[in-house]
Amino acid sequence: MAKRIDPLDMPAKQEDSVPSNVGASHDPVTRRIVMSAPGLDATTSSQPTDSAVWPEPRGESDIKSQENRAKYEQSIFGFSSSGDRRTLSHAHTSALAMSRRQESEGGGSQDDGGSFHSYNSTRDVRLFVKEMHGRYVRSSQIERVTDASRVWNSINETYMLPSDDTEWHRLNKQHLAHIIGLGGLYPCPEQVEAHLAPAEGEPKRILDVGCGTGSWAIEMAERFPHTLVTGVDLAPTPVDSAGFPSNLQIEIDDINFGLAHFHGQFDLVHMRCVMGGINDIDKALLDLQLCLKPGGIMIVIDGWLAFMSDVNTIARLRRLEGDEADATATSEDGSWLNRIYWEASQGNKLSGASLDRAQNVLSTGLWDQPHCDPASIVSGSYFIPIGPWARGTFPCRPSFLANTSPGNNISQTQQLQYGGLLMRQSLMSIHRAFHSILLRYGLTQDVLNTWSQETENELNTSRCKSWVRFHFNFARRRHDDSTSGSDPLLKMEARPRNQNSYPAFEMFYNKADAVAAEQRRMATWGKLPTAHVERAWLQSQAL
């Protein structure tokens, strides 16, 4: 496991310290927190909040649905972004969670104050979140940025993104962009739906690791009501008090401590966009595989470490004063967004995230994973434009678009433009959230304000027409020698895509093709500069 670097040795406040029952032990009984309650309406939980890209409610049911949107009581910890009174569920556990809790305690009864497994918003929220901007920022800097306070999880110092209203709105927009790019909630829908179909015996179970706002988990719980869905995240998920699917429960946990308490229990395990919080990707992937029953499905999706100028070429970073002359991955007209995103990823690595290893493993497929059946594996990418400028004509047309008609398919153009609007709105929010990790390792607020202003200008004008690349991996757990499984593993074979399918999409069915495609892309990047956040950190250590 990568060692985390602590830039300042500062005593933590009582409310900001990690609670003793979370992360202090590998014992799942003393560490897991379960949150299960009525709440989100799956049809609205992932709606973008910008009315420019989401139609106004057309009827009474739509208005009611809007009113039931996911909400979170920020006034619990002393502030509110909008002044309204909003509530997080006060329910302790569902019947399923309560049963499991009693079993773990040998069937003994417990008082209503809540066990280590239960979550109560009025009592526990301050244990799992903290309000700040720029963790480990010195007092002289704090005075300048108090108006930009954000809320963060208090369990995992590696994960660099906040946990508050602003971030939840961003995640919900990104969730919709994922659905557009992937063509649904998951790849390989025939296999997923066949495997999750109702069957005699115990119910099928789904695990969503890093569930965020709960959008994916909620939609899966409603699409497959005969299943039991468990979501896991570092911080409380925003929920209302009514409408939460009865077959869904949410737990607060850090998967870096292991998932042994889940081994062998799930028919499908899903993890999306959490690599920035994982210290050891190999350990995490092994844990996910072991959480599956034999024949179970694993789906892992994450973003790449830089943006693309076209679907085959990595975009140049903005050249900054001090960059090496031979840093060919930069240019004077390079992207500010790409630069701040890449700098944040370098800060994330300083904090312990295994991003380089994760990129190497996930961008070339799961063929080397010990419990994955090689014949079941597919690996691929989908590319979302940043802004509504894409119209089916690509600057460098990749082979996987050879059979599509550029610019002539209205459905594909609409998907590209809507996905682009959502992604631009998501990125317009995220770059200032990066300030926290960059301040932590020595960059100044004035520098970051300049970078963010340039980034916003770039996004508003679409000066750099770039793409976000998400790579996805699908695999099934091998059947053990002692089990044959009722659902035989089928060899994955290439299927033709519908002419109206999202066009910026690729899928590989063998390791050689996946590796070759990745190597071609990497060859377009050039030599990287020394990150300014790394320079600032080294200079601060030399003082």
Backbone hydrogen bonds, N-H to C=O, Kabsch-Sander energy under -0.5 kcal/mol:
donor,donor_aa,acceptor,acceptor_aa,energy
2,A,279,N,-1.0
5,I,350,L,-1.1
6,D,4,R,-0.5
10,M,8,L,-1.5
16,D,13,K,-0.8
17,S,13,K,-1.0
17,S,14,Q,-0.7
22,V,19,P,-1.9
30,T,27,D,-1.0
31,R,28,P,-0.9
32,R,28,P,-2.0
33,I,252,I,-1.2
34,V,117,H,-5.2
35,M,250,I,-6.5
36,S,92,H,-0.5
41,D,68,N,-0.5
42,A,40,L,-0.7
44,T,41,D,-2.0
45,S,41,D,-1.8
47,Q,44,T,-1.8
51,S,49,T,-0.6
53,V,50,D,-1.8
54,W,50,D,-0.5
63,I,59,G,-2.2
64,K,60,E,-2.4
65,S,61,S,-2.1
66,Q,62,D,-2.3
67,E,63,I,-2.1
68,N,64,K,-1.2
69,R,66,Q,-1.5
74,Q,72,Y,-1.3
76,I,73,E,-0.9
77,F,74,Q,-1.4
78,G,75,S,-1.8
79,F,74,Q,-1.3
86,R,84,D,-0.9
98,M,94,S,-3.0
99,S,95,A,-2.5
100,R,96,L,-2.2
101,R,97,A,-2.5
102,Q,98,M,-2.5
103,E,99,S,-2.2
104,S,100,R,-2.2
105,E,101,R,-1.3
106,G,103,E,-1.6
107,G,102,Q,-4.3
108,G,105,E,-1.0
114,G,111,D,-1.1
118,S,115,S,-0.7
119,Y,34,V,-0.8
119,Y,92,H,-1.1
121,S,89,S,-0.9
123,R,120,N,-0.6
124,D,120,N,-3.2
125,V,121,S,-1.4
127,L,124,D,-1.9
128,F,124,D,-0.7
128,F,125,V,-1.5
129,V,125,V,-1.3
130,K,152,W,-2.2
132,M,130,K,-0.6
132,M,150,R,-3.5
137,V,134,G,-1.5
141,Q,138,R,-1.1
142,I,138,R,-2.1
143,E,139,S,-1.7
144,R,141,Q,-1.4
145,V,141,Q,-0.7
145,V,142,I,-1.2
146,T,142,I,-0.7
148,A,145,V,-2.1
149,S,146,T,-1.1
150,R,132,M,-2.2
152,W,130,K,-2.9
154,S,128,F,-1.7
157,E,155,I,-0.5
163,S,151,V,-3.9
168,W,164,D,-2.6
169,H,165,D,-2.6
170,R,166,T,-1.7
171,L,167,E,-2.8
172,N,168,W,-2.3
173,K,169,H,-1.7
174,Q,170,R,-2.5
175,H,171,L,-2.5
176,L,172,N,-1.6
177,A,173,K,-1.9
178,H,174,Q,-2.4
179,I,175,H,-2.0
180,I,176,L,-2.1
181,G,177,A,-2.6
182,L,178,H,-2.9
183,G,179,I,-1.3
184,G,179,I,-1.0
191,Q,188,C,-0.6
192,V,188,C,-2.1
193,E,189,P,-2.8
194,A,190,E,-1.8
195,H,191,Q,-2.3
196,L,192,V,-2.1
197,A,194,A,-0.6
206,I,228,L,-2.6
207,L,268,L,-2.5
208,D,230,T,-2.9
209,V,207,L,-0.6
209,V,270,H,-3.2
210,G,208,D,-0.5
210,G,232,V,-2.5
211,C,208,D,-0.5
211,C,232,V,-2.0
214,G,211,C,-2.6
218,I,214,G,-2.9
219,E,215,S,-2.3
220,M,216,W,-2.3
221,A,217,A,-2.3
222,E,218,I,-2.0
223,R,219,E,-2.2
224,F,220,M,-2.4
227,T,224,F,-2.1
228,L,204,K,-2.4
229,V,247,N,-3.2
230,T,206,I,-2.8
231,G,249,Q,-2.6
232,V,208,D,-2.6
233,D,251,E,-2.0
239,V,71,K,-0.6
248,L,245,P,-1.5
249,Q,229,V,-2.1
250,I,35,M,-3.7
251,E,231,G,-3.3
252,I,33,I,-2.8
253,D,233,D,-2.3
253,D,251,E,-0.6
255,I,253,D,-0.5
257,F,254,D,-2.0
258,G,255,I,-1.8
262,F,259,L,-2.4
263,H,260,A,-1.1
264,G,290,L,-2.7
265,Q,262,F,-1.6
265,Q,291,C,-0.9
266,F,291,C,-2.7
267,D,205,R,-2.7
268,L,205,R,-1.3
269,V,297,I,-2.6
270,H,207,L,-2.9
271,M,299,I,-2.2
272,R,209,V,-0.9
273,C,301,I,-2.8
277,G,274,V,-2.3
278,I,275,M,-1.5
279,N,277,G,-0.5
284,A,280,D,-2.2
285,L,281,I,-2.7
286,L,282,D,-2.0
287,D,283,K,-2.3
288,L,284,A,-2.3
289,Q,285,L,-2.2
290,L,286,L,-2.2
291,C,287,D,-1.4
292,L,288,L,-0.6
292,L,289,Q,-1.1
293,K,266,F,-2.9
295,G,477,R,-1.6
296,G,293,K,-2.8
297,I,267,D,-2.5
298,M,475,A,-3.3
299,I,269,V,-2.7
300,V,473,N,-2.2
301,I,271,M,-2.6
302,D,471,H,-2.1
304,W,469,R,-2.2
308,M,467,W,-2.7
309,S,313,T,-2.1
310,D,313,T,-1.3
313,T,310,D,-1.4
315,A,307,F,-2.3
317,L,329,A,-2.9
318,R,335,S,-1.6
319,R,331,S,-2.3
323,D,320,L,-2.2
327,A,324,E,-1.7
328,T,326,D,-1.8
329,A,527,K,-2.7
330,T,327,A,-1.7
331,S,317,L,-2.0
334,G,331,S,-1.7
335,S,316,R,-2.3
339,R,335,S,-1.5
340,I,336,W,-2.7
341,Y,337,L,-2.1
342,W,338,N,-2.2
343,E,339,R,-2.9
344,A,340,I,-2.2
345,S,341,Y,-1.8
346,Q,342,W,-1.8
347,G,343,E,-2.1
348,N,344,A,-2.5
349,K,345,S,-1.7
350,L,346,Q,-1.7
351,S,347,G,-1.5
352,G,349,K,-1.4
353,A,348,N,-2.1
354,S,278,I,-2.3
355,L,353,A,-1.2
358,A,354,S,-2.3
359,Q,355,L,-2.7
360,N,356,D,-2.2
361,V,357,R,-2.4
362,L,358,A,-2.9
363,S,359,Q,-1.9
364,T,361,V,-0.6
369,Q,366,L,-1.7
372,C,369,Q,-1.1
373,D,476,R,-3.0
376,S,373,D,-1.9
377,I,374,P,-1.2
378,V,474,F,-2.0
379,S,508,F,-2.1
380,G,472,F,-2.3
381,S,506,E,-1.5
382,Y,470,F,-2.2
383,F,504,A,-2.3
384,I,468,V,-2.6
386,I,466,S,-2.5
387,G,385,P,-1.1
387,G,420,G,-1.4
390,A,387,G,-0.6
394,F,392,G,-0.6
401,L,398,P,-1.8
402,A,399,S,-1.7
404,T,401,L,-1.8
408,N,405,S,-1.4
409,N,405,S,-0.8
410,I,408,N,-0.8
413,T,409,N,-2.2
414,Q,410,I,-2.6
415,Q,411,S,-2.1
416,L,412,Q,-2.4
417,Q,413,T,-2.5
418,Y,414,Q,-2.7
419,G,415,Q,-2.5
420,G,416,L,-2.1
421,L,417,Q,-2.3
422,L,418,Y,-2.2
423,M,419,G,-2.3
424,R,420,G,-2.4
425,Q,421,L,-2.1
426,S,422,L,-2.2
427,L,423,M,-2.6
428,M,424,R,-2.1
429,S,425,Q,-0.9
429,S,426,S,-0.7
430,I,426,S,-1.7
431,H,427,L,-1.4
433,A,429,S,-0.6
433,A,430,I,-0.6
434,F,430,I,-1.0
434,F,431,H,-0.5
435,H,432,R,-1.2
436,S,433,A,-0.9
438,L,434,F,-1.7
439,L,435,H,-3.0
440,R,436,S,-1.9
441,Y,437,I,-1.0
442,G,439,L,-1.8
443,L,438,L,-2.1
448,L,444,T,-2.1
449,N,445,Q,-2.6
450,T,446,D,-1.8
451,W,447,V,-2.3
452,S,448,L,-2.7
453,Q,449,N,-2.3
454,E,450,T,-2.3
455,T,451,W,-2.3
456,E,452,S,-2.6
457,N,453,Q,-2.1
458,E,454,E,-2.2
459,L,455,T,-2.4
460,N,456,E,-2.6
461,T,457,N,-1.6
462,S,458,E,-1.2
463,R,458,E,-1.3
465,K,463,R,-0.8
466,S,464,C,-1.3
467,W,308,M,-2.6
468,V,384,I,-3.0
469,R,467,W,-0.5
470,F,382,Y,-2.6
470,F,468,V,-0.5
471,H,302,D,-2.6
472,F,380,G,-2.6
473,N,300,V,-2.1
474,F,378,V,-2.4
475,A,298,M,-1.9
477,R,296,G,-2.6
478,R,371,H,-2.7
483,T,480,D,-1.5
492,M,375,A,-2.8
501,S,498,N,-2.1
505,F,503,P,-2.0
506,E,381,S,-2.6
508,F,379,S,-4.0
514,A,510,N,-1.6
515,V,511,K,-2.8
516,A,512,A,-2.3
517,A,513,D,-2.1
518,E,514,A,-1.9
519,Q,515,V,-2.5
520,R,516,A,-2.0
521,R,517,A,-1.8
522,M,518,E,-2.7
523,A,519,Q,-1.7
524,T,521,R,-1.9
525,W,522,M,-1.6
526,G,522,M,-0.6
531,A,529,P,-0.5
535,R,531,A,-2.1
536,A,532,H,-2.5
537,W,533,V,-1.9
538,L,534,E,-2.5
539,Q,535,R,-2.5
540,S,536,A,-2.1
541,Q,537,W,-1.7
542,A,538,L,-1.2
543,L,539,Q,-0.7
